[in-house]
């Protein structure tokens, strides 16, 4: 499928989705959000895709925020719908994918850009990355899950400070906060993400999808994560991947998971 604002490429079981609006520092507009949804959905349904990496084009920005010009004149109703639709279409959608998603954060990840990175299952940053949620400086708050996911990742106090000050933190501070898993020079960012993705792809994608569901359950109101874990653990026993994994272990060979 051809896209106007993103590039989706697949190689050796890894799909790399690149936001490609460098002149706008890869800012998220409505069309880009819709295209990202389509690309993530297609990659998740592709049995040959084991891991998805999302990144931004160029050296300056992962995503520098949302395209403010699109909603500057919105009223209360329109603003509410904007956040609700965006969360459903992209941010919550990514978080709940059964295919693992790695955000390769190159450069600025601000506002909706940081929210996109936080929706991924984990993040790797280049050493020039700058991360922040500056929305209160515009008289609004993060609306794509930022007020919920940032405290989950860095703790309530740090999230409060980052959101209230509208400030940015650098890659090393993000690493110290636990917001990113690794920091690497920019030229090695994608190679490192691909290396991690290759390690992930060797394992059972069925089990990984179950693990994602169980981990996410712990952060949902009214859901007992332990019960979800028990259920997903039990479900694994009915998969071909479980049969292959246990058989390979007993036969002292590497497993060749069928993905079923």
C-alpha positions in Angstrom: 0.0 0.0 0.0 1.2 3.5 -0.8 1.2 6.2 1.8 1.7 9.9 1.7 3.3 10.5 5.1 4.9 7.2 6.1 7.1 4.5 4.8 6.6 0.8 5.7 9.3 -1.6 4.9 9.7 -5.3 5.7 12.9 -7.3 6.0 13.6 -10.7 7.6 10.5 -10.7 9.8 10.9 -7.0 10.9 8.6 -4.2 9.7 10.0 -0.7 10.0 7.4 2.0 9.9 8.9 5.5 9.4 7.0 8.8 9.8 8.2 10.7 6.7 7.3 14.4 7.1 10.9 15.8 7.7 9.9 19.4 6.7 7.3 19.3 9.5 9.7 17.4 11.9 7.4 14.4 11.4 4.5 16.1 13.2 1.3 14.0 13.5 -1.6 15.3 11.5 -4.9 13.4 10.9 -3.8 11.8 7.7 -0.5 10.6 9.3 -2.4 9.1 12.3 -4.8 7.3 9.9 -1.9 6.0 7.8 0.0 4.8 10.8 -3.1 2.9 11.9 -3.3 1.2 8.6 0.4 0.3 8.5 0.4 -1.1 12.1 -2.7 -3.1 11.4 -1.3 -4.6 8.2 2.0 -5.4 9.9 0.2 -7.0 12.9 -1.9 -9.2 10.5 1.2 -10.2 8.5 2.2 -13.7 9.8 5.8 -13.0 8.5 6.2 -9.9 10.7 7.5 -10.8 14.1 8.4 -7.3 15.4 7.5 -3.7 14.4 9.9 -0.8 14.7 8.6 2.7 14.5 10.8 5.7 13.9 11.0 9.2 12.2 12.8 10.2 9.1 15.8 12.5 9.2 18.2 13.2 12.0 16.2 15.9 13.9 13.0 14.3 15.0 11.2 11.1 15.8 7.9 13.1 16.0 8.1 16.7 17.2 4.4 16.8 18.2 0.9 17.0 16.8 0.1 19.4 13.9 -1.3 22.3 16.0 -2.7 24.1 12.9 -5.3 21.3 12.5 -7.0 21.9 15.8 -6.2 25.5 16.9 -9.8 26.6 16.4 -11.5 23.5 17.8 -14.3 23.8 20.5 -14.8 21.6 23.5 -16.8 18.9 21.6 -14.3 18.8 18.7 -11.3 18.6 21.1 -12.9 15.7 23.0 -13.5 13.8 19.8 -10.0 14.5 18.6 -8.5 12.8 21.7 -10.9 10.0 21.8 -10.5 9.1 18.1 -6.7 9.4 18.2 -6.4 7.2 21.2 -8.7 4.5 19.7 -7.2 4.6 16.2 -3.5 4.7 17.1 -2.2 5.0 20.6 -4.3 2.4 22.4 -4.3 0.4 19.2 -0.5 0.1 19.3 -0.3 -0.6 23.0 -2.6 -3.6 22.6 -1.1 -5.1 19.4 0.0 -8.7 19.8 3.1 -8.0 17.7 5.8 -6.3 19.8 6.5 -2.6 18.9 9.8 -0.9 19.5 10.1 2.9 19.2 13.4 4.0 17.8 13.5 7.6 19.1 15.7 9.7 17.0 15.8 13.4 17.9 12.8 15.2 19.3 9.9 13.2 20.7 7.5 15.9 22.0 3.8 15.9 22.7 2.1 13.4 20.5 5.5 12.2 19.5 6.4 11.1 23.0 2.9 9.7 23.4 3.4 7.6 20.3 6.7 6.4 21.7 5.1 5.5 25.0 2.4 3.6 23.3 5.1 1.3 21.9 6.0 -1.7 24.1 9.5 -0.2 24.8 11.8 2.5 23.6 15.4 2.9 22.4 16.8 6.5 22.0 19.6 8.1 20.1 21.9 10.2 22.2 20.6 13.4 20.7 17.0 12.6 21.7 14.9 15.2 23.6 11.7 14.1 25.1 8.8 16.0 26.7 5.1 16.8 26.9 4.9 20.6 26.4 1.1 20.8 26.0 0.4 23.0 29.0 2.5 25.8 27.4 -0.3 25.8 24.8 -3.1 25.9 27.3 -4.1 22.2 26.9 -3.0 18.9 28.4 -1.6 15.7 26.7 -4.6 14.0 25.0 -3.2 10.9 23.5 -2.5 9.0 26.7 0.4 11.0 28.0 -1.1 11.7 31.4 -1.6 8.0 31.9 1.4 6.3 30.3 4.1 8.7 31.5 3.4 8.1 35.3 3.3 4.4 34.6 6.8 4.6 33.1 8.6 7.2 35.2 6.5 7.5 38.4 3.9 10.1 39.4 6.2 12.8 40.7 8.5 12.9 37.7 5.5 12.8 35.4 3.9 15.7 37.2 7.1 17.7 37.0 7.6 17.0 33.3 4.0 17.8 32.4 3.7 20.9 34.6 7.0 22.5 33.5 6.4 21.6 29.8 10.2 20.9 29.8 12.3 18.5 27.8 14.7 15.8 29.2 17.6 14.5 27.3 18.2 10.8 26.4 20.4 10.0 29.4 17.9 11.5 31.8 15.2 9.5 30.0 17.3 6.4 30.5 17.7 7.2 34.2 14.0 7.7 34.5 13.2 4.4 32.9 11.5 6.1 30.0 13.8 4.5 27.5 15.6 1.1 27.7 18.8 2.0 25.8 20.7 5.1 24.6 23.0 4.8 21.5 24.6 7.1 19.0 22.2 7.9 16.1 24.0 5.9 13.4 23.6 2.8 15.5 20.0 3.4 16.6 18.2 1.3 14.0 20.9 -1.5 14.0 20.5 -1.9 17.7 16.7 -2.0 17.5 17.0 -4.5 14.7 19.4 -6.6 16.8 16.9 -6.6 19.7 14.0 -7.4 17.3 16.0 -10.3 15.9 16.4 -11.7 19.4 12.6 -11.3 20.0 11.8 -12.9 16.7 13.5 -16.2 17.7 10.9 -16.8 20.4 7.2 -17.8 20.2 5.2 -14.9 18.8 2.1 -16.5 20.2 3.6 -16.5 23.7 4.8 -12.9 23.3 1.4 -11.8 22.3 0.0 -13.5 25.4 2.7 -11.8 27.6 1.8 -8.4 26.2 -1.9 -8.9 27.0 -1.0 -10.0 30.6 1.4 -7.2 31.2 -1.0 -4.6 29.9 -3.8 -6.0 32.1 -1.9 -4.8 35.2 -2.4 -1.2 34.1 -6.2 -1.4 33.3 -8.7 -0.2 35.9 -11.0 -3.0 37.1 -8.9 -5.8 35.6 -7.0 -8.3 37.7 -3.7 -8.8 35.9 -2.9 -12.0 37.8 -6.1 -13.6 36.6 -5.3 -12.5 33.0 -1.8 -14.0 33.4 -3.3 -17.3 34.7 -5.7 -17.5 31.7 -3.0 -16.6 29.1 -0.6 -19.1 30.7 -3.2 -21.8 30.4 -4.0 -20.8 26.8 -0.4 -21.3 25.8 -0.7 -25.0 26.6 -3.1 -25.4 23.7 -0.7 -23.9 21.1 1.6 -25.6 18.6 4.3 -23.2 19.7 4.1 -24.7 23.2 4.4 -28.2 21.8 7.3 -27.3 19.7 9.1 -25.3 22.4 8.9 -28.0 25.0 9.8 -30.7 22.6 12.8 -28.8 21.3 13.9 -28.2 24.9 13.7 -32.0 25.8 15.4 -32.9 22.6 18.1 -30.3 23.3 17.7 -28.4 20.0 16.6 -24.9 19.0 12.9 -24.5 18.6 11.4 -23.7 15.2 8.1 -22.1 16.2 5.2 -22.3 13.7 3.6 -19.2 15.2 0.3 -21.0 16.0 
